[in-house]
Each structure stands twice: as C-alpha cells, then as structure tokens.
C-alpha cells in the first residue's frame, strides 16, 4: 500500500482540494509526472491538461488545469493553477471560448517568445478538446 501525503490544489477562484492522497498525476511541461509520498523536491511548470488524483480513501478525481506550477516536497505537493475545474464541470462551450481567445491572442502576439508560448497553449487546448469532449 502506498503512503499518503498532503495535497493542496488551489486556483484563484477557489481551493479545489486539501486532502491526503496516495498519488497525483500532473501534466508537467516536460511530460506527465506522477507524484507520490517521499518524492524528491521539485518545482515544475504545468501545461494545460488533466490532473488525476487518487485519494487516501481509494476514490479518485480528475480536474482540467489550464496552466500553473507545482511545488513538490517529500511531505506533500502544492499545485497552484492559473485556472482549473473538475472534468465533470467542463463544457464544450467553455473550452471552445478558451481556444478562440488563445487564437485571437496568437494573432496579436508581439514577439516570438510570446507567440511560441501561445502556440503551445493552443496545441494543448486543442488536444484537450478532442480527448475530453469528443464529437
């Protein structure tokens, strides 16, 4: 049985989770990352994607995150989201609005660095749209 650790998942809108968990899978910018108790200290940027949480109770939950960063220590993990919502609360309309806004921002990008960041964001959002809300 895996050890449990403290997990805090916060967005500017609300505290999503403050609980004991056995595992969290996060969409880090370098690829998906599984966090478990006693993890090496790490800070990482988060790209848009799905956060999967396995609670100490055995239940699990999935959340869509639209960017942020994670602070991981051997004792716990804090995930600070730019914006996040439960997968069950996400609608195609909400996701399409974010995609349309990213496309408009891309057209107005002032430099190469900003354009590249927006292109990566738009790619991740388009992938989410196909995976989470098919057809």
DOBARO-104408 format. One line per 4 residues: number of its first residue (from 1); their letters; for each residue x, y negated, z negated of N, C-alpha, C. Coordinates in Angstrom, 1 decimal. Layout:
<pts>
NUM> a> X:Y:Z:X:Y:Z:X:Y:Z; ... $
</pts>
This chain:
<pts>
1> xxxx> 0.8:1.2:0.0:0.0:0.0:0.0:0.9:-1.2:0.0; 0.6:-2.2:0.8:1.3:-3.4:0.9:1.1:-4.3:-0.3; 2.1:-5.0:-0.6:2.0:-6.0:-1.7:1.2:-7.2:-1.2; 0.5:-7.9:-2.1:-0.3:-9.1:-1.7:0.5:-10.3:-2.0 $
5> xxxx> 0.2:-11.4:-1.4:0.8:-12.7:-1.6:-0.2:-13.8:-1.4; 0.2:-15.0:-1.9:-0.7:-16.2:-1.8:-0.7:-16.7:-0.4; -1.9:-17.0:0.1:-2.1:-17.6:1.4:-3.0:-18.8:1.3; -2.5:-20.0:1.8:-3.2:-21.2:1.9:-3.3:-21.6:3.4 $
9> xxxx> -4.5:-21.8:3.9:-4.8:-22.2:5.2:-5.6:-23.5:5.2; -5.0:-24.5:5.7:-5.6:-25.9:5.5:-5.6:-26.6:6.8; -6.7:-27.3:7.1:-6.8:-28.2:8.2:-7.2:-29.5:7.7; -7.1:-30.6:8.5:-7.5:-31.9:8.0:-9.0:-32.0:7.6 $
13> xxxx> -9.8:-31.1:8.2:-11.2:-31.1:7.9:-11.6:-30.4:6.6; -10.8:-29.3:6.3:-11.2:-28.5:5.1:-10.1:-27.5:4.7; -10.2:-26.9:3.5:-9.5:-25.8:3.1:-10.2:-24.5:3.6; -9.5:-23.8:4.5:-10.2:-22.6:5.1:-10.0:-21.4:4.2 $
17> xxxx> -8.8:-21.2:3.7:-8.5:-20.0:2.9:-7.5:-20.4:1.7; -7.8:-20.0:0.6:-6.9:-20.0:-0.6:-7.1:-18.7:-1.3; -6.3:-17.7:-1.0:-6.6:-16.3:-1.5:-5.4:-15.4:-1.5; -5.5:-14.3:-2.1:-4.5:-13.2:-2.0:-4.7:-12.4:-0.7 $
21> xxxx> -3.7:-12.2:0.0:-3.8:-11.4:1.3:-2.7:-10.4:1.3; -2.8:-9.4:2.2:-1.8:-8.4:2.4:-1.0:-8.7:3.7; -1.6:-9.4:4.6:-0.9:-9.7:5.9:-1.6:-10.8:6.6; -0.8:-11.6:7.3:-1.3:-12.7:8.2:-0.5:-12.6:9.5 $
25> xxxx> -1.2:-12.6:10.6:-0.6:-12.7:11.9:-0.8:-14.1:12.5; 0.3:-14.8:12.8:0.1:-16.2:13.2:0.7:-16.3:14.6; 0.2:-17.2:15.4:0.7:-17.5:16.8:1.8:-18.5:16.8; 3.0:-18.1:16.4:4.2:-19.0:16.3:4.6:-19.3:17.7 $
29> xxxx> 5.3:-20.4:17.9:5.7:-20.9:19.2:6.6:-19.9:19.9; 7.3:-19.1:19.1:8.3:-18.1:19.7:7.6:-16.8:19.9; 6.3:-16.7:19.6:5.6:-15.4:19.7:4.8:-15.1:18.4; 4.0:-14.1:18.5:3.2:-13.7:17.3:4.1:-13.3:16.2 $
33> xxxx> 3.7:-13.6:15.0:4.6:-13.3:13.8:3.7:-12.8:12.7; 4.1:-11.6:12.2:3.3:-11.0:11.1:4.0:-11.4:9.8; 3.3:-12.0:8.9:3.8:-12.4:7.6:3.3:-11.4:6.5; 4.2:-10.9:5.7:3.8:-10.1:4.6:4.5:-10.5:3.3 $
37> xxxx> 4.2:-10.0:2.2:4.9:-10.3:0.9:6.4:-10.1:1.1; 7.1:-11.0:0.4:8.6:-10.9:0.4:9.2:-11.3:1.7; 8.5:-12.0:2.5:9.0:-12.4:3.8:10.2:-13.4:3.6; 11.1:-13.4:4.5:12.3:-14.3:4.5:11.7:-15.7:4.6 $
41> xxxx> 12.3:-16.7:3.9:11.9:-18.1:4.0:12.0:-18.6:5.5; 10.9:-19.1:6.0:10.8:-19.5:7.4:9.9:-20.7:7.5; 10.2:-21.6:8.4:9.2:-22.6:8.8:9.1:-22.5:10.3; 7.9:-22.5:10.8:7.7:-22.4:12.3:6.5:-23.2:12.8 $
45> xxxx> 6.6:-23.7:14.0:5.5:-24.4:14.6:4.5:-23.3:15.1; 3.3:-23.7:15.1:2.2:-22.9:15.5:1.6:-23.4:16.8; 1.4:-22.5:17.8:0.7:-22.9:19.0:-0.8:-22.5:18.9; -1.6:-23.0:19.8:-3.0:-22.6:19.8:-3.1:-21.1:20.0 $
49> xxxx> -3.9:-20.5:19.2:-4.1:-19.1:19.2:-5.0:-18.6:18.1; -4.9:-17.3:17.8:-5.7:-16.7:16.8:-4.9:-16.3:15.6; -5.3:-16.7:14.4:-4.7:-16.2:13.2:-5.6:-15.1:12.6; -4.9:-14.0:12.3:-5.7:-12.8:11.8:-5.2:-12.6:10.4 $
53> xxxx> -6.2:-12.6:9.5:-5.9:-12.5:8.0:-6.5:-11.1:7.5; -5.6:-10.4:6.8:-6.1:-9.2:6.0:-6.0:-9.5:4.6; -7.2:-9.6:4.0:-7.3:-10.0:2.6:-7.0:-8.8:1.7; -6.6:-9.1:0.4:-6.3:-8.1:-0.6:-7.4:-7.2:-0.8 $
57> xxxx> -8.7:-7.7:-0.6:-9.9:-6.8:-0.8:-10.1:-5.8:0.3; -9.3:-5.9:1.4:-9.4:-5.0:2.5:-10.2:-5.6:3.7; -10.9:-6.7:3.5:-11.6:-7.3:4.6:-10.6:-8.1:5.4; -11.1:-8.5:6.6:-10.2:-9.3:7.5:-11.0:-10.4:8.1 $
61> xxxx> -10.3:-11.4:8.6:-10.9:-12.5:9.3:-10.1:-13.1:10.4; -10.7:-13.7:11.3:-10.0:-14.3:12.5:-10.4:-15.7:12.6; -9.3:-16.6:12.9:-9.5:-18.0:13.0:-8.8:-18.5:14.2; -9.4:-19.5:14.9:-8.7:-20.1:16.0:-8.0:-21.3:15.5 $
65> xxxx> -6.7:-21.4:15.8:-5.9:-22.6:15.4:-5.5:-23.3:16.7; -5.5:-24.7:16.6:-5.1:-25.5:17.7:-3.8:-26.2:17.6; -2.9:-25.6:16.8:-1.6:-26.1:16.5:-1.3:-26.4:15.1; -0.1:-26.6:14.7:0.3:-26.8:13.3:1.6:-26.3:13.0 $
69> xxxx> 1.8:-26.0:11.7:3.1:-25.3:11.3:2.8:-24.4:10.1; 3.7:-23.5:9.9:3.6:-22.6:8.8:4.9:-22.7:7.9; 4.7:-22.7:6.6:5.8:-22.6:5.7:5.7:-21.3:4.9; 6.7:-20.4:5.2:6.7:-19.1:4.6:7.8:-18.9:3.6 $
73> xxxx> 7.4:-18.3:2.5:8.4:-18.0:1.4:8.2:-16.6:1.0; 9.1:-16.0:0.2:8.8:-14.6:-0.3:7.6:-14.5:-1.1; 7.1:-15.6:-1.7:5.9:-15.5:-2.6:4.6:-15.9:-1.9; 4.7:-16.5:-0.7:3.5:-16.9:0.0:3.6:-17.6:1.3 $
77> xxxx> 2.5:-18.0:1.8:2.5:-18.7:3.1:1.5:-19.8:3.1; 1.9:-21.0:3.6:1.0:-22.1:3.7:1.0:-22.4:5.2; -0.3:-22.4:5.8:-0.5:-22.7:7.2:-1.2:-24.0:7.3; -0.5:-25.0:7.8:-1.1:-26.4:8.0:-1.5:-26.5:9.4 $
81> xxxx> -2.8:-26.6:9.7:-3.4:-26.6:11.0:-3.7:-28.0:11.5; -3.4:-28.3:12.7:-3.9:-29.6:13.3:-5.4:-29.6:13.3; -6.0:-28.4:13.6:-7.4:-28.1:13.6:-7.6:-26.6:13.7; -8.6:-26.1:13.0:-8.9:-24.7:13.0:-10.3:-24.4:12.7 $
85> xxxx> -10.8:-23.3:13.2:-12.2:-22.9:13.0:-12.3:-21.4:13.0; -13.2:-20.8:12.3:-13.5:-19.4:12.3:-13.8:-19.0:13.8; -13.4:-17.8:14.2:-13.7:-17.3:15.6:-15.2:-17.3:15.8; -16.0:-17.0:14.7:-17.4:-16.9:14.8:-18.1:-18.3:15.0 $
89> xxxx> -17.4:-19.4:14.6:-17.9:-20.7:14.7:-17.5:-21.4:16.0; -16.7:-20.8:16.9:-16.2:-21.4:18.1:-17.2:-21.2:19.2; -17.5:-22.3:19.9:-18.4:-22.1:21.1:-17.6:-22.4:22.4; -18.1:-21.9:23.5:-17.5:-22.2:24.8:-17.5:-23.7:25.0 $
93> xxxx> -18.5:-24.4:24.6:-18.6:-25.9:24.8:-17.5:-26.6:24.1; -17.2:-26.2:22.9:-16.2:-26.8:22.1:-14.8:-26.6:22.7; -14.6:-25.4:23.1:-13.3:-25.0:23.7:-13.1:-25.7:25.1; -14.2:-25.8:25.9:-14.1:-26.5:27.2:-13.8:-28.0:27.0 $
97> xxxx> -14.4:-28.6:26.0:-14.1:-30.0:25.7:-12.7:-30.2:25.4; -12.1:-29.3:24.6:-10.6:-29.5:24.3:-9.8:-29.3:25.5; -10.2:-28.3:26.4:-9.4:-28.1:27.6:-9.5:-29.4:28.5; -10.7:-29.9:28.7:-10.9:-31.1:29.5:-10.1:-32.3:29.0 $
101> xxxx> -10.1:-32.4:27.6:-9.3:-33.5:27.0:-7.8:-33.4:27.3; -7.4:-32.1:27.2:-5.9:-31.8:27.5:-5.6:-32.1:28.9; -6.5:-31.8:29.9:-6.3:-32.1:31.3:-6.2:-33.6:31.5; -7.1:-34.4:30.9:-7.1:-35.8:31.0:-5.8:-36.4:30.4 $
105> xxxx> -5.4:-35.9:29.3:-4.1:-36.4:28.7:-2.9:-36.0:29.5; -3.0:-34.9:30.2:-1.9:-34.5:31.1:-1.7:-35.5:32.3; -2.8:-35.9:32.8:-2.8:-36.9:33.9:-2.2:-38.2:33.5; -2.3:-38.5:32.2:-1.8:-39.8:31.7:-0.4:-39.7:31.0 $
109> xxxx> 0.2:-38.5:31.0:1.4:-38.3:30.3:2.5:-39.3:30.8; 3.2:-39.9:29.8:4.1:-40.9:30.1:5.5:-40.5:30.4; 5.9:-39.3:29.9:7.2:-38.8:30.2:7.2:-37.3:30.3; 8.4:-36.7:30.7:8.5:-35.3:31.0:8.2:-34.4:29.7 $
113> xxxx> 8.8:-34.9:28.6:8.6:-34.1:27.4:7.2:-34.0:27.0; 6.4:-35.1:27.0:5.0:-35.1:26.7:4.2:-34.3:27.7; 4.6:-34.4:29.0:3.9:-33.6:30.0:4.1:-32.1:29.7; 5.3:-31.7:29.4:5.6:-30.3:29.2:4.9:-29.8:28.0 $
117> xxxx> 4.8:-30.6:26.9:4.1:-30.2:25.7:2.6:-30.0:26.0; 2.0:-30.9:26.8:0.6:-30.8:27.2:0.4:-29.6:28.1; 1.3:-29.3:29.0:1.2:-28.1:29.9:1.1:-26.8:29.0; 2.0:-26.7:28.0:2.0:-25.5:27.2:0.7:-25.4:26.4 $
121> xxxx> 0.2:-26.6:25.9:-1.0:-26.6:25.1:-2.2:-26.2:26.0; -2.3:-26.7:27.2:-3.3:-26.4:28.2:-3.3:-24.9:28.5; -2.1:-24.4:28.7:-2.0:-23.0:29.1:-2.5:-22.1:27.9; -2.2:-22.4:26.7:-2.6:-21.7:25.5:-4.1:-21.8:25.4 $
125> xxxx> -4.7:-23.0:25.6:-6.1:-23.2:25.5:-6.9:-22.4:26.6; -6.4:-22.4:27.8:-7.0:-21.7:28.9:-7.0:-20.2:28.6; -5.9:-19.7:28.0:-5.7:-18.3:27.6:-6.8:-17.9:26.6; -6.9:-18.8:25.6:-7.9:-18.6:24.5:-9.3:-18.5:25.1 $
129> xxxx> -9.6:-19.4:26.0:-10.9:-19.4:26.6:-11.2:-18.1:27.3; -10.3:-17.5:28.0:-10.5:-16.2:28.6:-10.6:-15.0:27.7; -9.8:-15.1:26.6:-9.8:-14.0:25.6:-10.9:-14.0:24.6; -11.3:-15.2:24.1:-12.2:-15.3:23.0:-13.7:-15.4:23.5 $
133> xxx> -13.9:-16.0:24.7:-15.2:-16.3:25.2:-15.3:-15.8:26.6; -15.3:-14.5:26.8:-15.3:-14.0:28.2:-16.7:-14.3:28.9; -16.6:-14.4:30.2:-17.8:-14.6:31.1:-18.5:-15.8:30.7 $
</pts>
